C-alpha cells in the first residue's frame, strides 16, 4: 500500500485502500499497523486534521480491528 508522509510528532506516514477499507499507519516508533473496516470519511478526516496524532487517538485508536505488520 502506498502511504503519504505527514508532518506529525507521532506518525510518519498514512495510507488507505478504499477497496478494502484498510487504513495503514506507520509510526515514528517504527511500528506499522493496519486498521480494518475504516470508512473513507475517517481517512479523509485524519488527513485533513491539524493534528494527525490527536485525530488518531480520538477517532481511530481502540475503535477498529487492527494488526501490526
C-alpha positions, 0 to 999 in steps of 0.5 A: 500500500502506498502511504503519504508522509505527514508532518506529525510528532507521532506518525510518519506516514498514512495510507488507505485502500478504499477497496478494502477499507484498510487504513495503514499507519506507520509510526515514528516508533517504527511500528506499522499497523493496519486498521480494518473496516475504516470508512473513507470519511475517517481517512479523509478526516485524519488527513485533513486534521491539524493534528494527525496524532490527536485525530488518531487517538480520538477517532481511530485508536481502540475503535477498529480491528487492527494488526501490526505488520 
